[in-house]
Amino acid sequence: MRGTSFTETMLGTVRLDGRNAVRRIRLDLRAQADEVLRPHRTTRARLSGRIRISGLADDPDATGELEISPLARRRIRYRVNFTADGRRFTLDGWKSVTPRHPVKSMTVLPFTLYENSARAGQGTLRFPVTTGLAPFLLSFRFPRQEDPAQYLAPRWDGSPGRTEVWYTTLTDPTTGTGIWLHHELVSPADGSAPHAHGWAAAFPSDGEVRHVRFGPTPWNNTAHGFTAGGVFTAPGQLTGSAGDFHWNLAEQPLAEPLFTFPRWSWRHPLLPAAHMLPAARATYDGTFSDGHQTLTLRGAPGASARIHGHGNARRWAWLHAELGDGDVLEVIAAVSTRPVLRRLPPLVFLRLRHRDRTWPRRAERSAAGLFGIGRFRARIGLPEWTVTGRTLLRRIRVEVSQPAERTLTLDYRDPDGAPAVCRNSESADAKILLERWWGHWRTEASWALQGTAHAEVGDR
């Protein structure tokens, strides 16, 4: 089954109630529908993107819904929720489609602004036909639709010497606090009974990192996710209680799956491990308490990921970076424990989803290059580590910083009993530079994340 996605930019003005000043407003939106768009029917889509109102708001994590019904109901309705100075607003309006004025009716959006259901202003947005039509048409994609829930089911087949992980990382947009939920199944190599364990951690923007462990408890096989004592992970829901930590979160996937390693490695466990994200981006609503503060999350950006394999690499680095406007970067650089592979430099698996396209196109490209030539490279260390690489027409440089005061060190054991140590920061810094060749290297995009990157360095 195919879906539909596209991007749209609109410009206009808004006047707040009780004020005479007219403010400029700009919407950069991405729409995603679970079905192929049919103009003669009503199609509903999810909205995400950025809204800017001069002197009031600049929210890169706006979300909402879109009703596309140009023939059936003769309207295209937008509802966009965003935050400004800690206040929640909703932009609600629709294009009234009429055959008498087809261009105007399809490009002019009158709207009303609400704050907590009370009217706060009104304005008009316009689609810039001259400069916006070509990018709008070229942005249309019809991606394969996959249910993220199918990737949450355990893959363990009862074999000894295996591990499986469900983890979630996110950032509270209000306080800047990073959150890490780690759930793990371990089947020891010596054939002893499998067990479940994990931890939860909070990374305040201006305080000490706090964490709590749960388990180990006997593995309770479930068909839909992870269960261990008072901790539960299932499609769309994460709940748990351990020590002073309590959480109850609803997860809303915003993008299709992203396979950090080759897709076939998830279906056929031929590599030492495999890694993927059931949804490349998601938002989280609910509550999270670490005993010192209780956070009420609304639209917190983040993602969940899955790992299954024989255990940790000999040395590794990981990055998840929400780049805004629907873009996301996932990086894993690792040195295997296998006798031959452990002599190689770190293998880099880099997946950048930018403007609804994933680069490199194949996950193997960054790790293997072309016949071994052109492999991406990583320099793993702390407090800083880097990844660089290029294809024929693009190159990228990723710089990650994990300050010691924002990094949590945890030790645990792999299925073979070997000790492993991870050093994780859900409030790391990152700089990403993407360049394209046009006779010489030109900047295609650049991002700078301050305290919102999710990163880890580990070894065993």
N, C-alpha and C positions, 0 to 999 in steps of 0.2 A: 504494500500500500504506500502511495506517495502522499506527501504533504506539499505545502506551499510556503515560501518565505520570501520576503522582499523588504527593502528599506525605503523610507520616505522622509523628506525634509520639508518643513513648512515654516514660513516666516510671517510675522504679523505684529500686532500691537494689542495691549490689554490696559484697561483702566480699572483700578481698584476702587471699590465702593468707598465713598467719603473722601476721595482724593481726586484732585484735578489732573495730576500728572499722567501722561500717557507713557507707558513703558513698552520697550521692544521685547518680543518673545520669539524664541526659536525652538522648534521640536525636531530632533533627529531620532526617528523611531525605526524599530525593526519589528515586523509582523511575522508571526509563525502560526500557521493553521495545520491541523491534523488531517486535512483532506485537500485534494486538488481544487483550486478556486474555480467556481462555475458562476459566471455573472448572473444567470437566470435563477439562481438559488441564493439562499442566505448562508453565508459562510462566516463562522466565528473564528477569530484569531487572537493570540496573546500578543501583547505589546510590551516592548522593553526598549530602553534607550535613554536619551538625555533631554532634559528640558531646561532652558535658560530664560530667565526673566530679569531684565536689567534692574539692579538694585534690590532684588528680592530672592531669586533662586538660581542655583546652578547644580542640579541633581543628575548625576550620571547613571543613577540606578532607578529611574522612573519605570513603573510597570503599569499595565492596564489591559484593556480588552478592546477589540475592534469588531464591529458588525458590518460585514460587506454585503449589501443587498441592493445593488443599483437598479435592478428590474423588479424583483419581487416586492420590495417595500419602498423602493425609490429613495434610498438613503444609505449613507456610509457613516456610521456613528463611532465616535472615539470617546473613550473614558480612560484618562491617564491619571494615576496617583503619583504624587511626588512630595518631597520634603523640602521645606524652606525655613531655616533658622529653628529647627526642631519642631515645626508645625506641619501638619499633614493637610495637603490640598488635593483637590480633584478637579481636573479639567474635563468638562462634559460638553460635547457638541456634535453636530452632524452636518454633512454635506447633503443638501436636498437636491436629488438628481431629477432633472427635467429635460425632455427632448427639445424644448424651445431654446434653452441656453445650455447645451451640453458641456462646453468648455468651462464656462463660469461655474456651473453647478457642481462640476467634478473637481474644481480647484479652490473653491472658497469655503472655509469652515468657520461659521460663527460659533462661539462657545461661551459658556458660563463657567466661572471659577467658583469653587466651593471650598470652605474651610469647616471641617466637621459638620457637613450637611447644611451649613448656613452659607448663603450666597456671599461671595467676597469680591466679585468683579465680573466683567465681561469684556470680550474682545473678538478679534477676527484674525484667522490665519489664512495664508494663501500659499498654494503650491506654485513655485517659480517655474513655469513651463519652459522658458527659454534655457535656463541653466540646469534645471532639475529633471527634465523628462528623460534624457538619455541615461543618466545614472539610475533613475528609477526603473526603467525597462530592463537595463542590464543587470539589475540586482535580483531579478526573479530567479528562484531556485525551486526545484521540485524534489526535495530529498526523500530518501526511503525512511518510512516511519518505523521506529522500533520502540517497544515498550521497555523503559528502564527497569521495570520490576523483574523482568526475566533474568537480569544479571545479578540480582540479589540472592537468588537461591544458592545454597552451598554446592560446591563442585567436588568436595571431598568424597572419594569412592571407598573409603575404609582402609586405604593403603597406609602403612607406617612411614614415618619420615616426611610428612607433609605439613604445610601450614597454610592457613587461609585468613585473609584480613578483610574487614569492612571498616573503613574510616571516613570521617567527615571533618572538614575544616571550613570555617566561616569567620566573617568579621562583622561585628555589630556596627552598623553605620552611625549610630548615635554616639557611642562612647569610644569607638575604635578598638574595643576589646576583641582579641582573637580567641577562638574556641576550637578545641581539638578533641574529638571523640574517636577512640581507637578500640576496635573489637577484634579479637583474634582467636582462632581455633588452632590448636597444636596437636598433631598426632606424632608422638615421640618415635624415633627411629628404632628404639629397643622393643617396640611392640606393646608397651604399656598403654593403659587406657587414655584416650584423647581427653583434653580438657580445654576449657574456654577461660579467657582472661582478657584484661584490657585496662584502659585508664581514660580519664577525662581531665582536661587541663584548660586553664584560663590564662590569657596573656593580656593583662590590663595595659593600657597605653601609658599609664603613669604610676604603676605599682609593681609589686613582686609577682612573679609567675607562680601560680598555684596549681596543684594537681592532686588526684586521688586515684588509687588503683582499685580494681575489683577482680574477684576470682583469686586463684583458679577454682573452677567448679567443674564437675563432670559435664561433658558435652551432651547437650540435649538436642538431638537432631531435629531441625525444623525445616519445613519445605520452602519457607519464604524469606529467611534472613538469619538473624543471630539472636540467641537467647542465652543469658547467663545470669542466674539469680534475679536481681531486680532490674536488669538491663535488657532492653529489647530493641531490635532494629528490624523494620519491615518496610515494604514499599510506602513511601510518603510519610513515615512516622519514625521518630527516634525518641525513646523514653528511657529513663534510668534514674537510679538512686544509689549512691555509694558515699559513705561518710557524710560530710557536709555538702556534697554536691548533689543537685537534683536538676533534671532537665526533662522537658516535654516539648518537642519540636515537631512541626509539620514541614515537610519538604515539598517544594514545588519545582519539578524539573523545568528548565527553560530552553534546553538544547538537546540535540540528538547525542548518542554515545560518542565517546572519543577513545580510540584504542591507542594507548601510548606505545605498546608493543604491537607487532603485527596481529591483525585480527585472527589469523589462523592459530596463533599461539594460545589464544584463549579457548578455542574449541579443541585443539589438540595439544596437550601439555608436553611438547617436545623440548622446550627450553627450560632452563633451571627455574624460571618464574615467568609470570605474565601479569601485566598491569593494565587496567582500563578504568574509565569513568562511565558509569551508566548514563549520566547526563553531564555534558561538559560544563554546564552552568546550572545553578539552582538558587532558589531563595528559601529562607527559613523564617517561620513565624512561631512564636511561642515564648517560653520562659526558660532561663538558665540561671542557676544559683550555685555559687562556689563557697558559700558560707560567709563571705564578706560582702558580696553584693548580689542582687537579683536583677537580671537583665530581662526586659520585655522586648523581644525581637520582632521587628516588622520588616519584611523584605530584606533580611540580611543576606548579602551575596556570599556564595561559597560553592562547594561541590562535595559529593561523596565519591569514593573510589574503591576498587576491589583489587586484591592481589591473591594469587594462589601459586604455590610452587614448593620448593624443597627447603626454603629458608632464606635468610638474608644473604646479600652479596658480601664479598670480602671487604669492600669499601664502596660507599654510594653517596650520591647527592640527589636531592629531589626539590622541585619547585612547582608550585601552582600559583599562577598570577592572573587575577581578574583585571583585564586591561580596559574595561569600559566599552560601551557601544557594542556589546555582544562579543567582544574579542576575548580570547583566553589563551594562555600559554602553559603547557605542561612539559616538564623536563625531568628525565631520569638519566643519570650518568652512573655507571656501576662497573666494578671489577668483579668478575665471577670467582667463585671458589673452585671451579672445575680445574683440573690439572693444567690443561693447555690454555684455557681462556684467562686464567689468573695471571699469566705472563704478559697479557696485552694491556695497553693503556685503557682507561675507562671507555666503555661503549656508551655512546650518547643516543638516547631516544628523545627526540624533540618534536613536539607537535604544536604548531601555532594555528589557531583558528582565527582568521582575520578576514573580515568582510564576507562571512559565510563560506569561506573556503579554507581547507586545511592544507598547510604546508609544513614539510614536504608532503607530496601526495601519498607516498608510501612510507610507512613507519621504518622500514628497513634502511631507507636512504641515508638517514643521519648516522646510523650505527655502522653500516657496511660500506657506504659510499657506492661508487660504480666500479665493480671489480676490485674493491679494496682501496680505490683512490678517491679522495675527497671526503673521508670520514670526518664528522664533526668531532671537536676536541674539547676536553674538560680539564680544568685545573682545580682539583678538589682540596679544600682546606678550610680553616676557620681563623678569623671571623668572616673571611671573604672567599668566594669561589666564582669561577667564570666558565662559560661555555661559548664557543665560537664555531661557526661553520658556514658553508656556502654551497649552493647548487649552481647551475649554469648562469642564472640571471639574478639570483638573490643571495644575500649573505646576512648573517645575524650575529650580534654580540649580546650576551646576557651576563650581567654582573650582579651578584647577590651578596648582601651583607647581613650577617646574623650577629648583632651585638651580644656580648656575653650576658648582659643584664636582661635581655629579652629572649634568652635561649634556655630551654629545659633539657637536662640530661637524664636519660632513663636507661637502665640496664635490664636485660631479660635474656632468655635462652632460646636457641633455635631447636628444631626437632632432633638434631643430632647431639644436643646437650652443650654445644659450644656457646659461650657467652657472646652477646651482642650489645652494642651501645649505640643509641641514637641521640642526636642533639638537634632538637626541633625548636623552631620559632614560628609561631603564627602571627607575628608582628615584625617580620623581616622587611628589609628594604631591597629594591631591585631596580635596575636600569636595563632597558631593552632597546636596542637600536636595530632596525630592519632597513636594509638598503637594497636598491635595485640598480641593475646595470643599464644605463642609457648612453653608451659611449664612454661614460665614466660612472663611478658609484655615486648615486644620489639617495638621499634619505627618503624612504617610502613612508615610514612611521617610526615614532619613538615614544616610549612610555617611561615614566618614573614613578615608582610606588614607594611611599613613605609609611612604613609600619603596617601595610596591608598585604604584603606578600607572604605566602606560606612556604616554608623551606625547611630542609633537614639535611644533615650530614651524619653518616654513621659508619661503623666498622665492626668487625668481629675478629 
